[in-house]
Amino acid sequence: MKKVLIATAVLGMAYASFGQGEINFANSTTTRISTNATAGGPTTGQINTPGNGSLFYFALFSANPSVGSVVNGSNPGAILTDTNWSFTGNYGTNTLLGRFNGDYTTGTSVIVPGYAPLTSASFAVIGWSANLGQSIAQLAAFFQNPSSSGISQYYWCQGVGQNLALGGGAVAASSLFGPSPLIGSMTMGLVIVPEPATVTLVGLGAAALLILRRRR
């Protein structure tokens, strides 16, 4: 019996060393994602299904288990430049009212590169509306030069699940969304981005007011 237990332990350690960790990249009915209809306003409803003409994308980021917060939770651009966080290569999209699922090629459990089963990591999620593009590269390009994009509004959301255990193989993948320290419900806020022409007009108006004041 002792030999069997030792062999099992050795096999488990070997699997943990060479396997790939997984996390459940999908929210639940108790952690639905909402939006607001006014910049800075209250929540006005949940994200719809793609069939209702509303499409959102979500990207999963991982970090050392000791990392517990994003540099600037109000700006997805911050996590894109924070070296503590790495994009795992996993995307999700909205499927039901208030819900999204991760990579459809593997179901809701997705592989987290660089982490073995039974190890831990911290996770963050960024969500955005489809008018910003479908990839992290397109999202990053927008934040590098938002005023020239011609996009007048976008949504965002971030959350951090700290020190979560990864599954894999026979070990069930941990849930990413739920009570603390998991990621809870989030609101994707509407943000108004001025069109380039609008920015120019505002600048000209300000200059005109300054000239009038000097003449007086």
SULVENWO-V335380 format. One record per residue. RES is the residue in one small letter. PHI is phi in degrees with one decimal (999 if undefined). BURIAL is I if it has 24 or more other ideal C-beta (glycine too) atoms within 12 Angstrom, else O. Layout:
# SULVENWO-V335380
res=(RES,RES)
phi=(PHI,PHI)
burial=(BURIAL,BURIAL)
This chain:
# SULVENWO-V335380
res=(m,k,k,v,l,i,a,t,a,v,l,g,m,a,y,a,s,f,g,q,g,e,i,n,f,a,n,s,t,t,t,r,i,s,t,n,a,t,a,g,g,p,t,t,g,q,i,n,t,p,g,n,g,s,l,f,y,f,a,l,f,s,a,n,p,s,v,g,s,v,v,n,g,s,n,p,g,a,i,l,t,d,t,n,w,s,f,t,g,n,y,g,t,n,t,l,l,g,r,f,n,g,d,y,t,t,g,t,s,v,i,v,p,g,y,a,p,l,t,s,a,s,f,a,v,i,g,w,s,a,n,l,g,q,s,i,a,q,l,a,a,f,f,q,n,p,s,s,s,g,i,s,q,y,y,w,c,q,g,v,g,q,n,l,a,l,g,g,g,a,v,a,a,s,s,l,f,g,p,s,p,l,i,g,s,m,t,m,g,l,v,i,v,p,e,p,a,t,v,t,l,v,g,l,g,a,a,a,l,l,i,l,r,r,r,r)
phi=(999,-62.4,-64.5,-64.4,-64.7,-65.2,-62.6,-63.4,-64.0,-63.4,-63.9,-63.9,-65.7,-65.0,-64.6,-64.3,-76.7,-108.6,-77.0,-118.8,-70.8,-132.8,-135.8,-81.7,-97.0,-160.8,-90.6,-118.0,-67.9,-96.8,-130.1,-67.8,-103.9,-113.0,-131.8,-124.0,-99.9,-130.9,-55.4,78.9,-88.6,-76.5,-62.9,-119.8,167.1,-94.9,-62.0,-87.8,-87.4,-55.4,-64.8,-92.6,80.9,-122.4,-121.2,-128.6,-120.5,-132.5,-125.4,-102.2,-120.2,-124.4,-153.6,-51.7,-59.2,-80.2,-75.9,-123.1,-151.1,-91.4,-54.4,-140.9,-65.6,-93.8,-138.4,-58.0,-62.1,-66.5,-70.8,-70.4,-112.0,-84.9,-69.9,-70.5,-109.9,-127.0,-70.1,-81.5,90.5,-104.8,-116.9,-132.1,-147.6,-67.1,-125.0,-128.2,-58.9,76.0,-121.9,-145.1,-123.0,-81.3,-46.5,-71.8,-75.4,-123.8,84.3,-83.4,-88.1,-118.3,-79.3,-110.0,-58.1,89.8,-127.0,-93.3,-55.8,74.9,-93.9,-125.2,-157.1,-102.8,-134.2,-135.4,-128.0,-113.3,-125.0,-152.5,-79.1,-63.9,-70.4,-94.5,112.6,-110.6,-129.3,-62.4,-61.1,-67.9,-65.1,-63.2,-62.5,-64.4,-71.5,-74.2,-151.9,-68.5,-70.1,-101.3,-80.6,76.0,-97.2,-92.0,-158.7,-157.3,-115.8,-149.4,-161.6,-143.0,-155.3,-129.0,-106.8,-96.2,53.5,-94.7,-76.6,-96.4,-99.6,145.2,65.9,-76.7,-91.1,-63.1,-70.5,-70.3,-79.0,-90.1,-108.7,156.2,-64.7,-52.4,-88.1,-75.9,-78.5,-94.6,-63.7,-135.2,-113.8,-90.5,-82.8,-77.8,-127.6,-89.6,-110.6,-58.7,-68.0,-53.4,-64.2,-65.6,-60.2,-63.8,-63.2,-63.1,-63.6,-65.1,-64.2,-65.0,-65.2,-63.7,-62.2,-64.1,-64.8,-61.6,-63.0,-66.3,-67.7,-73.0)
burial=(O,O,O,O,O,O,O,O,O,O,O,O,O,O,O,I,O,O,I,I,I,I,I,I,I,I,I,I,O,O,I,I,I,I,I,I,O,O,O,O,O,O,O,O,O,I,I,I,O,O,O,O,O,I,I,I,I,I,I,I,I,I,I,O,O,O,I,O,O,I,O,O,I,O,I,I,I,O,I,I,O,I,O,O,I,I,I,I,O,I,I,I,I,I,I,O,O,I,I,I,I,I,I,O,O,I,O,I,I,I,I,I,O,O,I,I,I,I,I,I,I,I,I,I,I,I,I,I,I,I,I,I,O,O,O,I,O,I,I,O,O,I,I,O,O,I,O,O,O,O,I,O,I,I,I,I,I,I,I,I,I,I,O,I,I,I,I,I,O,O,O,O,I,I,I,I,I,O,O,O,I,I,I,I,I,I,I,I,I,I,I,O,I,O,O,O,O,O,O,O,O,O,O,O,O,O,O,O,O,O,O,O,O,O,O,O)
